[in-house]
Structure formats: structure tokens, C-alpha cells
């Protein structure tokens, strides 16, 4: 490209930025693309990149039994303590993240996201101690973030110099998490958010539209750092399902190389994508590689692939376990599914309102009653320590799970998911619900039905679904226990309801589980 004058550059800036293009595009920068195609998995086996092949998948029993997992949605974006999407919004004037960055670190043309990465040192990160807390809190699987939209790999990446072994913590974060999870007997998974990264990070190529930095490009336009920030000017991000994933086949191949490297090095049993399965046949080849490599370890197929039915990428319940971000499905789903949520913001946020243990427990019971799992991010500070709110949550979950896990782990849905005045709205980002003691959720295991009261019952609990004339269970109730309470409880079964006398002192806070057996 011929050198251009500052005046010409600024004129191009003013006329093209609002249209989503860059000055260089407006001035005719040549754009070249190579179109590599990934059509076959790296490991051969019963699965290939055809949809018909992938439909032979079946969700393994371990996932259906686990019900509760903990996620470390954690990386350099925890440093500013401003919450999710910091790497994007620090380049968006008018957004609070931009203002925070300007005041705390400097202008993004001079101090960019690349300069935050060395500040993420994880100096208090103790995966063994954390995993012990997570297991005590009832987690049966653990998921480590592999790479977020910020394009920073948390393992010893073969294809990306911007990784946690080379800089920042200078440690294989994914590997450390896996070792700790394995020692505690938890299944291990990884999450990849890389697929959306190529469009998500478009603003780092732009510039202020006002003085004193009018037209001065942010550091994402510096070619020295193109392998972190990309050259993604062709596809401005507008945050629609259609724009979530790039159409550039060069990026498709890069995504395949990076994520297959993550899978090969750490061999997880679960892979999560933040969206649908990316990139058509390339995505299906990656998924087949994941399944085939998992099967090659012996013991049958133990792999789980989580993704969203959100309109971005591909989704088919035949080969993917549906993930619902911060929300639930309506009623009992015939196939296992998962809610992913967080006890706070997705990254550490100094002003965010955290969930209480009661909110987590009642949401978990609702999800499990509908044949789902909960994957809960427990927020970490950038240094790897737990915020007070996360400390409290884990401290309260442990005794609740010690008593009530019987009604959660290894259970299946009953004929109806529950009863009561409150039902969570179905769909993503609709997780807020305030339950009462009249709200009951059902799970079952072997010959026992569990009725979980989502509030704190007092005096008498009424279960209308178990009236003697109910259509769900013709056998009479034989006995009722309250988990954590010695002995059986007094009850009466009328035509209208099962009436259970509740002891004055409840064994646990947050929710109470009644174990009911039949004659």
C-alpha cells in the first residue's frame, strides 16, 4: 500500500467508521484470503465430519449422573475487576470499560489489552486446594476455560505465542486444573470461546471519533500484534447470530488447529463451545476428532460436547448436549441438557451482585428436576484467590450437599418436574426466580421419589402431586424421610395431597429434600 497523508487517513476515518469499515479499507488496501478446508478428523475412528456419522453419538452415563459441575471462567480479563467482555468494550468509547481503562491504564492506542496480560500473574492460584473445595461442594465435573474471546490460550499452545505458559502466569493453567480434578476423581472439561473471537474483537482495529485522539488507531491495528488482535476489518461485529462466527476460512483452519491442540494435550471428557458448533464441516471434523480420540482411550465413548441452540453455528441434539446460558428449558426435556451460569459476573467484577447459596441450590434443584445439569462458574480474583462471596458460597454448599446430594446426584426426572406457584421462565438470560416453600421439585432414584422444597418448610408440607387419587403414582406412600433428619416423619395421604409434618428444626438451610417410598 502506498503511504498516505494524515489528512487523507482522518478523512477516511470520519467517513467510514460509522459504516463499520476501517480507513485502510476505504483507501483500497488489498485483501487476500487463502481458503484451506478441514474435512477430516486427525484421529480416525467411527466418527467423521458427516452429520450422519455424528448422529450415532449417545450422551454418556457419567454426565447424566453428575448433575453439578464447577467452571473456572477465568483469565486476564479478571485483572481490571470490571466483569465480562472487558477486552472488547475497553475499545468502545462511551462504555464504562473504556472509561475505566482510560482512567486506570491509559488510552487504548497506547496501552491496550496486550498490556494487561502480563498483569495476570495468578500468584495465589492453588488448584489442589480449590478442587478440594469444589468436590466438597458437590461438583462431579470441572471445566477449565481453554481460551476466551480474547484469543489468549491458557495452555502451552503450539499455535499461539499469546499463551499462559509463555507470559502472564507462565504456567499451564488447563494442565494444572486437570491434574487437580483427576486427583479428586472429577471428570474434566474445557471451554472454547475462540470461534466467536474473530468477529467479537473487531473494535480493537478502530479509533476515537473525538479529540484529542481523533483518528488515532487503537493498538489492535499495530501489525506487530496482529496474532493477538487479528486483522478482522472485513467482518465488523454487530452481535447477531449471523455475525457471531467469521466466514473467513483462514480463521476456520486456525480455530481447528488451536482447539485440536487443546484436546490432544489435555484429553478432556467435555468440550464446551460458546455458541453453536462453529464453521460447518471444519467444526464437524473437530467434533469427530474429539469423539474418536476419546474412544481411543478405551472404556467406550465418554465425551460430551456442549453448545447452544442460539442460531449461531450448528446445533443438533443428536450429537450435542444443549447448553442454556443463565437460563433453563421448559419442563422435562427428554434428553440431558445443561445450564451454564455464574455466582457473579463471568469475570471478577467489583460491583456485581453475587448469587446467594439459596439461589444456587434452588436453581440446581429446578434444573435437575427437568433432566438438566448445572455448570456453575465460581468467580476467582485475578490472583487465583476466592472473593468473599465465592468463599461463602462454597462454605454453605458443602454441608447442604453432604446431606442432600442423594436427591441430586444420579437421579432422573419423575413424571412431572414439580409443583407450586413459581416456575422459572424458559430461555437464556432468564434465570431469576424467587421460590417459596410451596414450590417443590421432584427427582427419583431406584424406588425413591425425592420432593425438594425450594423454600424453608414450616409446620406441614403439602405435596398435591401425591394425593391418593393422583394420576402419576397409584401405589400408596409407605414412609417419608427428611434427608439429614433421624427417623421417619409423620404424614397423611388424603385424596387431595400428601401432608408431611415438618420437624421444628431443619437439618439444612436453603432447601429441604423429602425421600418418599411406596408400598
N, C-alpha and C positions, 0 to 999 in steps of 0.2 A: 504494500500500500504506500502511496506517495505521502510524504509528510504534509500535514495540514496546519493551517494557522489556528491560533487560539480563537480568533473571531469566528472562523468557519465552524470550529468544534462547538462553540457556545450556541451559534445559530442552530446547528443541528440538534443540540441538546434541547433547546426550547421548543422546537417544532415536532420532535419525535418522542420525547419522554412520556408524555401523557398517552400516546398511542401504544406504549409498551415496547418500542424499539430503542436501540441504542444509537448514539451518534455515529459510531463506526458503521452500523448497518445502513443508516441513512446516507452515508458517504460512499457506499458501494464496496465495503470490504468483501472480498471473495470468500465464499463459504464452501468448504469441501467436506464430503462425507464418504466414508467407506461403509460398506453395508455387509459386515460379517453376519453370518447366520449360525446360531447354535441350534442344532436339530436333534442331537443325540446325547444321552447322559454319559458321564465319564465312566461310570461303573455299570456294566451290563447286568441284566437280571430280568425278572418277569415284567418290569415296567419300562415303558419307553415314552416318547413325547406325544403319543396319540391320546386323545381323550378316551377312546375305547379301552386302552390299556389301563389308564389311571382309575377307571370305574371299578376295577377289581379290588380296590382298597377297602379295608374294613378298620374301623377305629379299635385300637387295642383295649383290652380289659383294664389295663392299669390306669388309663386315663379316665375311664368311666367310673372306676372305684375311687380315684384320688380326690375329686371334688374341690380341693382347695390348693392353690399354688401361690407362691410369692415371687414377685418380679423385681429386679433391680433396674428400673428405668433411670439410668444414672450415667453421667458423663460430664464433659466440660461445660455443658450448659447449666450445670448446678452452681458454677462459680459465682455468677452475679447475684444469685438468690432472687431472681425475678420470675421464675417459672418457665413454662413451656414455650418453645419456638423462639427462644432468645436469639439464636443465630440468624434467624430470618428477620425478625422485627427490629433488631438493632440497626438495620439498614432501611427502615421505613420511617421517614420524618413524620412527626405527629403521633407516633405510637409511644407509649410510656417506656418501652425498651430502648428506643432510640434516644430519648431524653436522658434516661439513666446512664446509657453508655457515654453520651456526650459529657455529662457532668462527672462521671466516675473515672472513665478511662481516656476519653478524648474523642475527637471526630473520627468517624469510621473511614475516612480517606487516609488517616494517619495511623490509627490504632484499630485494627479490625478483629474479626473473630480469631484469626490465626494467633493473635497476641494474647488471647485468653487461654488458649490450650496449655501453654507452659504453667499457668496458674492452677491448673487442675493437677494437684500432686497426690491426692488420695493418701496423705501421710498417716492417717489414723484408720485406714482400711484393714479390718481383721475379718476375713471371710469365714474363718473357722468359728469365731465367737458369734458372728451374725447368724451363721447357718444353724448353730445350736439353738438360738432364739427362734428362728423361723420354724424349725422342726417342732419345738415345744409348743409353738402357736398353732400347730396342726397342719402345716404345709406338707404335702406329699410330693410336690414337684417344685422346682425352682427354675426360673428363667432369667438369664443374663441378657441385657442388651448387647447385641453384637456391633451394630452401627446405627446411629440415628440419622436424621436428615442432614446433619452437619458434616457428613462424609468422613467422619473420624472413626477408624476401626479400633475396637477395644481388645484386639488380639494381635499376635505377631504376624501381621498381614504380609503376604508375599507380593501383593499387587498395589499397596498403598503405603507410601512413606509416612503419611499422617496417621500414625497408629500409637497405641498406648505403650508399646514396648520401646519405641524409638523416642518418644517425648512424653511430657506430662508425667504420669506416674512411673513411666519406664518399667512397666510390669504387664504381663499378660493377664488382664483383668478377667476375661472369659475363662481362661485356664484356671485361675485361682478360684473362681466361683465353682467351676465344675469339680475340682478336687475336693472342695469342702462339701458340696452337695453329695458326691459319691460316698464320702466317708460317713455321712449321716443317713445314707440309704434313700435319698430323694432322687427321683427322676430329674434329668437335666434338659433344659431347653435354651434356645437362643432366639432373639428377636432381630429382624432386619427391617429397617426403615429406609434403606438405601434406594429402593425402587423409585420412591417419590422425590428423592433428593435432587434429581437433575432439573426439575422444574421448580421445586419448592424454594431453592436458593437463588432464584433469579434476581432479587433486589440488590445483591452484593455487586452487581455489574453497573449500578445506576449512580446517582449523584443528587445532591440537594438542588431544589428549584428556587433557592433564595440565597441572598448574600449573607455572610461573606464567602461561602463556599459554592456559589452557583456554578454548576457545570464541572466541578472538580470530582472526578470519578472516585468511588469508594475503592478500598484496597482489593476487592474481588476482581477488579479489572486489570490488576497487575499481572502480567504474564508469568512472573516468577512463581506465582502461587496458583496457577491455573489447575494444578492437580488437586488442590483442595476446593477451590471455588467453582471450577468448570468454566467453560465458555458456553453459557446456556442462553445467549441472547435471542436465539431463534424461537424459543418457546416461552414467552412471558407467562408467568403463573397467574391464573385468575381464580384458582381454588374451586374448580368444578370437577365432578368425577371424570370428565373427559380430559382435563388438563393435569390430573394428578400424576400420570405416568408419561414420560417422554416417548416420542415416536422415533427418536434417533437410534438407529440400530447399533451405532458405535457404543452408546451407553448401555444398550441391552447386553452386549458382549462383556463389557466391563462389569456390569452387575453380576452376570453369571460367573465370571472368574472370581470375583471377590467373595460371593456367598458360597460358592462351592469350596473355596479355600477354607472359609469358616467351618463348614460342615465337615470337611476332611480332617482338619486339625483337631476338632473337639467332639465330633461324632455325637451330637445331641439326639435325644429321642423326640424332641419337639422343635419345630420351626414355626415362627410367627412372622407374617408379613403385615405391614401397616397399610392395608388396602386389600384389593383382590390380588390374585396371583398375577404378578406383572408379566408383560411382554410376550404374550401369546405362546408360540412354540418354544421360544427360549425359556420361558417360565416353566412350561411343562417338562422340558428336558432337565431343568434344575430339580423339579419335584421328583421326577423319576430317578435321578441320581441319588437324591436323599433317601427315597424308599429302598432302592437297590442296595446302597451301602449299608443301610440299617439292617436289612435282611441278611446281608453277608456276614454280620457279626454272630449269627446263629440265634436260635430261640424264636424264630418267626418274626413277622413284621411288628415292631414295637413303635414305629414312627407315627407322630401326629403332626399334621400341618394345619395351623390356624390361619384363617384370613377372613376378610369381611365381604359380605354381600352388599356392597355400597355403590355399585355402578362403575367403580374404577377397577380395571383389570378383570380377571375371570374368577368366577365362583361356581362350584358345583358341589352340593352336599355329598355326592358320591365319593369324592376324594379330599374334601376339606372339611374340617370341623369349624363351623361358623363361629366367628368372634363378633361380639357386640360391644362396642366401646361405651363404657359408662351407661349401660342400659341392659334391658332384659328382653326376652322374647315373650310373646303372649301365650299363656297356657303351657301345657306339657308338649314339648317338641318330641317327635318320635325318634330323632337322632340326637346324640350328645352334642352339646354346644358349649360356648364359654363366654362369660362376661370378663372383659378386662377393665380394671378401674384402679384408682389410686386412693390412698388415705389422705392425700393432699393434692397439690398440683403435680403435673407429670415430672417436673424438676423442682428442686428446692425453691420455695417462694416464701419470703419473709412475711408476707401479708395475707397468705391464703388461709381460708378456713378449713381445718382438717376434719375428717370424719371421726366420730366417736366410735368406741368399740361396739356400742349398741347398734349404730348404723351399719357397721361391717357385718355383725353377726346376723341381724335380721335380713340384710340383703343376701347374705350367703344362704340362709335357710330358704328364702324365696326362690333363689336360683336353683338350688339342689332339688327342690320340690318339682321343678319344671324340667328336670333331666339335664341341668347345666352344671358347669364348673365356674368357680370364681378364680381369676388370676389377679392378685392384688399387688400393686406396686406399693412398697413401704418406703417412703421418702428417705433419702440419705442426704446429709450435707456433702459438699464437695470433698471434704477431707475424709469421708467414709464413715463418719460417726452418725448416730441417730439423733434427729431433732427430738426435743422432749415429747412432742405429740406421737412420734413413732415409738419411742420408748414406752409410753403409757399404753399404746395400743397393744404392743407385743406382751407387756406385763399383764394385761387384762385378758387377752385372748388365750394365753396358756392355761390358766385354771378353768376357763369356760370349756376349752377343747378337752381337757383332761376328763371332765365329767360328761360332756355331751357329744364327743366325737362319734360315739356309737350310732347316733341319729343322723350323721353326716357321711362319714367315710364308708364306702362300699354299699351305699344304699341305692335304691331305684325309686322312681316315682310310683305313687299309688294311682288309683283310678282317677282321682281329681287332685289338683295340686294344693288346694286349700280352701278356706272359707274365711269370712269376715268382711268388714266394711271397706278395707283398704286393698287396692291392687295397684302395683307399680305400672305406669304407662309403658307400653311396648316401644322399643326402638332405641337408637343410640342417643346418648346425652339426655336421658330422661330418668336418671336413677334416683331422684329424690322422692322418698315416700316416708311418711310418719305412721308407724304401725301402733296398734293397741293390743291389749291382752285378748281381745276378741278375734284378732287376726291369727289364724292358725295355718301352718303349712305342714303337709304330710310327706313322709318318706317311708320306705319299707325295706326290710331286710329279713330274709328267711321267712319266719312265720310271725314277725313282729311288725306292727304298724307304729310309727312314731308321729305324734302330734306335737308340733313345736309352737308354743305360744309366743308370739313376737313381742308382746309386752310383758309386764310382770303380773302374773295372775294373782288374784286375791280372793279368798273365800271359796269360790266354786268356778271351775272352768266348764264351759258348755260347748260340747262338740256336736253340732247339729248333724253333721255328715254320718254320725254313728247312732242315730236314733234306731230303735228296733225295727222300724219299717223302712229303713233306708234302702236304696237300690244298689249300693256298692258292696255291701258285705252282709250276707244272710246269717252267718254264724253269730252267736251271742258273745259279748265280751266276757272273758274269763277272769282277767286280772289287769290291773293298771299299776305301773311303777312311775315314779318321778325320778329321772336319772340324777344320781347323786344323793338321793334321799333313801334312808334304810327302810326296808319293808315295802309292802303294797299299800295302796291308797283305797279309801272307801269311795264307792261310786254307785250310781244308779243308772240303768239304761231304760229310759222311757221310749214310747213310740216316737217322740219328737227329738230326743237328743240323748247323748251320754253326758251325765253330770258327774264331775270329778271333784271331790273335796280336796282343796289345796292346803298343804301344811302352812302353819303360820310363818315358818322360816324357810325361805327358798335356798336350795343348795348353791345356786349361781345367780349372778346378775345377768342382765341383758336379754335373755330368752330362756324359757324352760321347756324341756322335752319330756313328754309323757310316752312311755313304752306300753303298748296295748297288745294283749294277746287274746285269742279267741278260742272258744270251745270247739 
